[in-house]
Amino acid sequence: MSGFAYRVSGGKAERVEIKQALASEADLVWVHLTTNNEHAQTWLIDEAKAPDYIVDALTATETRPRCDALGDGAFLNMRGRSSEETSSSDPLASVRIWATKGRVISVTRRALIAVDDVIEAIEGGEIRDPGDLIAEFATAITRNLDPDVADLGDLLDDCEADLDADKVFELRRNVTKVRVAAIGYRRFLAPQRAALEKLAALPCDWLQDDDRLHLNSAADRAARMAEELESIRERAALTHEALTDLRAEQIDNRALIIAVVAMVFLPLTFITGLLGMNVDGIPYAHEPWAFDAVTATCGVIAAAISIYFIQQRWFRR
């Protein structure tokens, strides 16, 4: 079983072995598990004395952001950026937290970037109780997500400013990438806001007023990002439609050119086909100037048809 543990007493944090974390009293005991195997489940049951439904929630394969009150404690699921490669359908790693007075147990299946920020805060003496720890988790997760959401908006801005029929395929790939990422992020940020707001409203005596303020601030930030992602998704859809129209216009222009060329050569093909028949009676077949005359006639016809189409503005884009 992999992970680590911290004990905080009098504002001073001490890193300890997981098996020693619950051995003595402290203002805060934080145990973080980075595994989901049977050893973790055994430790949660035998050492942490966690109820079965808490063990199942902490080690579940699929999770979505939510918050549940459990007596004088709370269970919280959140999603944040991972340092590992993720899929487009599941772009954010989960952290499952069970908090009671003086104790916090967190579990991740994939490396969560926010964990490093929380470690830095607890070693810096900024975290003294469970409320501080959860508030720092929520703040770090939303802070790490903010640049990603801003980058999606900037990439879409570049696509909108660079709409060009000659770059349709590249732009469509970028717009699709932005749209998929926005949908994946928003799927978790919307319920995450509700989970943080619910936690901030729970009547837990280990949640101080400043903790509730930080949780509400993180919830507001998640709400703002969810709204921004919804705007990005809608803008991406409009940009995709604009690119589709550009592509259709490009195809129409090319089809028009082909049609005009066909119209120019249609009478010429008729003339050359008629004069090319291997039968007697073709006028001027034996005259030395006949070929030049036919060629000139075809040139005049082609020029006349081309001038007509130009005057009719068929080539105007």
Secondary structure as UniProt FT lines:
FT   STRAND          3..9
FT   TURN            10..11
FT   STRAND          12..16
FT   HELIX           18..21
FT   STRAND          28..33
FT   HELIX           38..46
FT   HELIX           52..58
FT   STRAND          66..70
FT   TURN            71..72
FT   STRAND          73..80
FT   STRAND          93..100
FT   TURN            101..102
FT   STRAND          103..108
FT   HELIX           113..123
FT   TURN            124..125
FT   HELIX           130..161
FT   HELIX           165..167
FT   HELIX           168..201
FT   TURN            205..206
FT   HELIX           209..275
FT   TURN            280..281
FT   TURN            283..286
FT   TURN            288..289
FT   HELIX           290..311
FT   TURN            312..315
//
